[in-house]
Amino acid sequence: MTFLAIENSKWGRIRKELPHPYKEEFEAFIRTLHIEYFYNGNYPKNYEEEFEKWYKKFEKFISRLEKKRKKEKREN
């Protein structure tokens, strides 16, 4: 949402707005974190390690999006 500067938090809309390959990566986040863990309740046994792993992945994802956005602004 920060990258896209939108307030709508509907996953489908956010995914549609993301450029490739971010769209696919975002889908993987939603599929695992939101659907598998939250909706289905299939939390991993080593949840603390999993949390750290996904936190770092998402942090890198956001960082790459921010860099891409800044680069696009400089080019325009």
Buried (B, 14 or more C-beta within 10 A) or exposed (E): EEBBEEEEEEBEEBBEBBEEEBEEBBEEBBEBBEEBBEEEEEEBEEEEEBBEEBEEBBEEBEEBBEEEBEEEEEEE
